[in-house]
């Protein structure tokens, strides 16, 4: 899933809450992104 980058400074300054089972999809999205990042970076070539 593609999510927009959060840029709101007030939101980003809030203290984080512990993850719960309801956050499982967000955790999976992050794992998927991190798993694909090395491949995406290795394919990219600056012009």
Rosetta silent file (secondary structure, phi, psi, omega in degrees, C-alpha in Angstrom):
SEQUENCE: XXXXXXXXXXXXXXXXXXXXXXXXXXXXXXXXXXXXXXXXXXXXXXX
SCORE:     score description
SCORE:     0.000 S_00000001
   1 L     0.000  138.983  177.757    0.000    0.000    0.000 S_00000001
   2 L   -96.037  127.143  179.352    1.289    3.464   -0.796 S_00000001
   3 L  -119.435  145.841  177.828    0.916    5.974    1.994 S_00000001
   4 L   -69.016  151.722  177.655    1.646    9.710    1.830 S_00000001
   5 L   -75.101  127.598  179.349    4.709   10.973    3.692 S_00000001
   6 L   -77.336  125.627 -177.535    3.690   12.623    6.962 S_00000001
   7 L  -122.250   -4.054 -177.460    5.119   16.152    7.169 S_00000001
   8 L   -69.544  111.778 -176.019    2.999   17.729    9.931 S_00000001
   9 H   -60.626  -39.382  179.092    5.518   18.853   12.586 S_00000001
  10 H   -64.547  -40.402  178.028    2.946   18.816   15.405 S_00000001
  11 H   -65.328  -44.111 -176.624    1.949   15.261   14.535 S_00000001
  12 H   -70.288  -19.119  179.365    5.568   14.103   14.261 S_00000001
  13 L   -85.475   -6.924 -179.157    6.429   15.596   17.666 S_00000001
  14 L   -70.692  146.872  176.563    3.847   13.462   19.480 S_00000001
  15 L   -68.155  136.620 -179.223    5.052   10.676   21.737 S_00000001
  16 L   -72.932  149.492  175.428    4.641    7.271   20.087 S_00000001
  17 L  -103.212  151.311  176.730    2.229    4.716   21.488 S_00000001
  18 L   -60.026  145.890  178.141    3.052    0.987   21.704 S_00000001
  19 L   -69.713  150.265  177.862    1.923   -1.035   18.688 S_00000001
  20 L  -126.301  170.111  176.801   -1.177   -3.198   19.039 S_00000001
  21 H   -56.431  -24.998  178.680   -2.581   -6.057   16.967 S_00000001
  22 H   -67.953  -18.397 -179.374   -4.675   -3.416   15.141 S_00000001
  23 H   -90.455    6.651 -174.724   -1.400   -2.026   13.721 S_00000001
  24 H   -55.497  -41.831 -178.741   -0.476   -5.310   12.039 S_00000001
  25 H   -67.280  -38.049  177.194   -1.116   -4.051    8.471 S_00000001
  26 H   -63.420  -42.746  178.446    1.033   -0.960    9.034 S_00000001
  27 H   -62.005  -41.333  179.764    3.840   -3.179   10.332 S_00000001
  28 H   -66.609  -39.556  176.547    3.542   -5.444    7.295 S_00000001
  29 H   -59.504  -43.525  179.470    3.628   -2.442    4.934 S_00000001
  30 H   -64.836  -43.565  177.946    6.833   -1.241    6.588 S_00000001
  31 H   -60.939  -42.026  178.907    8.418   -4.705    6.384 S_00000001
  32 H   -62.802  -43.648  179.783    7.503   -4.944    2.693 S_00000001
  33 H   -62.346  -46.953 -179.012    8.986   -1.498    1.987 S_00000001
  34 H   -65.722  -34.516  179.177   12.219   -2.288    3.814 S_00000001
  35 H   -67.921  -32.729 -178.004   12.521   -5.648    2.077 S_00000001
  36 H   -88.366  -19.128 -175.211   12.221   -4.026   -1.367 S_00000001
  37 H   -57.217  -47.841 -179.335   14.410   -0.991   -0.705 S_00000001
  38 H   -59.114  -38.661  178.564   17.835   -2.623   -1.368 S_00000001
  39 H   -68.005  -41.592 -179.057   16.625   -3.945   -4.723 S_00000001
  40 H   -65.084  -41.178 -179.441   15.079   -0.617   -5.726 S_00000001
  41 H   -69.344  -37.976 -177.871   18.236    1.292   -4.838 S_00000001
  42 H   -70.150  -22.987 -179.910   20.513   -1.179   -6.609 S_00000001
  43 H   -85.785  -30.266 -176.828   18.532   -0.824   -9.862 S_00000001
  44 L   -68.380  134.309  177.282   18.416    3.005   -9.793 S_00000001
  45 L  -129.872  125.234  179.154   21.163    4.705  -11.747 S_00000001
  46 L   -66.049  148.340  179.811   21.621    8.501  -11.703 S_00000001
  47 L  -102.640    0.000    0.000   21.561   10.198  -15.101 S_00000001
